[in-house]
Amino acid sequence: MADAALIAAHRRAMFASMGGFEDSVLDEVRRSSQPWTARLIKEGKYLGWITADEGRPIASAGMLILDWPPHPLDPTGETRAYLLNVFVEPDYRRRGLARSLLELCLFEARRRNIRVVSLHASREGASLYAQLGFKTSNEMLFRNS
Ligand SMILES: CC(C)(COP(=O)(O)OP(=O)(O)OC[C@H]1O[C@@H](n2cnc3c(N)ncnc32)[C@H](O)[C@@H]1OP(=O)(O)O)[C@@H](O)C(=O)NCCC(=O)NCCS
């Protein structure tokens, strides 16, 4: 739970890297994300991995464990995993850090017998996810105004 502040900061930095969001919105996301993340960690529904260089955190990734009904892709499963907050500090990119973090997430999902893992890909992350075996899905999204 003590990592919730770092995770919230990485979440903000991830959206900032993607571009197109106002700073005030990103600040609000960061503020609201910290208690949310701490709560989900406490409930055992948020798992995360942090990579550090000489003690300084420089990358992280998270995985939410979601209640999900049985589905043809996993006819007896009751949970799915959702990968989020994948972020690597700019100076540390293209060295395989995100891949390692994602492999840890996928390993943990397999260890828990979770068969379906989803995420929303940024433009920068899409090719890495494809390399790891993720396929584009048929999700549609509606936002109340
Ligand atoms: C997307 C992101 C997480 C990738 O992190 P990363 O640590 O650079 O990722 P990796 O090094 O594992 O892989 C990235 C690319 O570098 C390549 N690579 C890995 N190791 C390499 C090395 N030693 N030398 C050169 N290239 C390398 C990978 O093959 C991959 O190639 P790609 O361009 O085909 O995708 C990072 O750019 C980031 O934080 N971006 C901003 C936030 C974001 O978009 N997050 C994802 C949200 S879904």
The ligand as a Tripos MOL2 file, in Angstrom:
@<TRIPOS>MOLECULE
LIG
   48    50     1     0     0
SMALL
NO_CHARGES

@<TRIPOS>ATOM
      1 C1          5.3970    1.6440  -23.9410 C.3       1 LIG1
      2 C2          6.5170    1.5270  -22.9190 C.3       1 LIG1
      3 C3          5.9190    1.0260  -21.5880 C.3       1 LIG1
      4 C4          7.5590    0.5330  -23.4270 C.3       1 LIG1
      5 O1          8.5820    0.4100  -22.4320 O.3       1 LIG1
      6 P1         10.0340   -0.1620  -22.8010 P.3       1 LIG1
      7 O2         10.7020   -0.5820  -21.5560 O.co2     1 LIG1
      8 O3         10.7320    0.7880  -23.6970 O.co2     1 LIG1
      9 O4          9.6120   -1.4680  -23.6420 O.3       1 LIG1
     10 P2         10.6020   -2.6140  -24.1260 P.3       1 LIG1
     11 O5         12.0130   -2.1420  -24.0930 O.co2     1 LIG1
     12 O6         10.2750   -3.8550  -23.3760 O.co2     1 LIG1
     13 O7         10.1000   -2.7830  -25.6250 O.3       1 LIG1
     14 C5          9.9070   -1.6320  -26.4310 C.3       1 LIG1
     15 C6         10.5890   -1.8140  -27.7640 C.3       1 LIG1
     16 O8         11.9660   -1.8170  -27.5730 O.3       1 LIG1
     17 C7         12.5300   -2.9710  -28.1930 C.3       1 LIG1
     18 N1         13.6840   -3.3470  -27.4010 N.ar      1 LIG1
     19 C8         13.6990   -4.0920  -26.2890 C.ar      1 LIG1
     20 N2         14.9610   -4.2390  -25.8420 N.ar      1 LIG1
     21 C9         15.7430   -3.5400  -26.7030 C.ar      1 LIG1
     22 C10        17.1230   -3.2780  -26.7800 C.ar      1 LIG1
     23 N3         17.9870   -3.7900  -25.9040 N.pl3     1 LIG1
     24 N4         17.5700   -2.4810  -27.7830 N.ar      1 LIG1
     25 C11        16.7090   -1.9570  -28.6760 C.ar      1 LIG1
     26 N5         15.3790   -2.1780  -28.6580 N.ar      1 LIG1
     27 C12        14.9160   -2.9530  -27.6890 C.ar      1 LIG1
     28 C13        11.4180   -3.9890  -28.1400 C.3       1 LIG1
     29 O9         11.5940   -5.0110  -29.1090 O.3       1 LIG1
     30 C14        10.2440   -3.1290  -28.4420 C.3       1 LIG1
     31 O10        10.1650   -2.9110  -29.8260 O.3       1 LIG1
     32 P3          8.9000   -2.2900  -30.5700 P.3       1 LIG1
     33 O11         9.3550   -0.9220  -30.9720 O.co2     1 LIG1
     34 O12         8.6410   -3.1970  -31.7010 O.co2     1 LIG1
     35 O13         7.7540   -2.2350  -29.5840 O.co2     1 LIG1
     36 C15         7.2430    2.8860  -22.6820 C.3       1 LIG1
     37 O14         7.6050    3.4160  -23.9350 O.3       1 LIG1
     38 C16         6.3820    3.8990  -21.9710 C.2       1 LIG1
     39 O15         6.3720    3.9690  -20.7400 O.2       1 LIG1
     40 N6          5.6560    4.7220  -22.7550 N.am      1 LIG1
     41 C17         4.7780    5.7470  -22.1950 C.3       1 LIG1
     42 C18         3.5990    5.1610  -21.4540 C.3       1 LIG1
     43 C19         2.8520    4.1090  -22.2380 C.2       1 LIG1
     44 O16         2.5210    4.2780  -23.3980 O.2       1 LIG1
     45 N7          2.5860    2.9870  -21.5530 N.am      1 LIG1
     46 C20         1.8490    1.8750  -22.1040 C.3       1 LIG1
     47 C21         0.4220    2.0520  -21.7920 C.3       1 LIG1
     48 S1         -0.5850    0.8150  -22.5460 S.3       1 LIG1
@<TRIPOS>BOND
     1     1     2 1
     2     2     3 1
     3     2     4 1
     4     2    36 1
     5     4     5 1
     6     5     6 1
     7     6     7 2
     8     6     8 1
     9     6     9 1
    10     9    10 1
    11    10    11 2
    12    10    12 1
    13    10    13 1
    14    13    14 1
    15    14    15 1
    16    15    16 1
    17    15    30 1
    18    16    17 1
    19    17    18 1
    20    17    28 1
    21    18    19 ar
    22    18    27 ar
    23    19    20 ar
    24    20    21 ar
    25    21    22 ar
    26    21    27 ar
    27    22    23 1
    28    22    24 ar
    29    24    25 ar
    30    25    26 ar
    31    26    27 ar
    32    28    29 1
    33    28    30 1
    34    30    31 1
    35    31    32 1
    36    32    33 2
    37    32    34 1
    38    32    35 1
    39    36    37 1
    40    36    38 1
    41    38    39 2
    42    38    40 1
    43    40    41 1
    44    41    42 1
    45    42    43 1
    46    43    44 2
    47    43    45 1
    48    45    46 1
    49    46    47 1
    50    47    48 1
@<TRIPOS>SUBSTRUCTURE
     1 LIG1         1 GROUP 0 **** ****
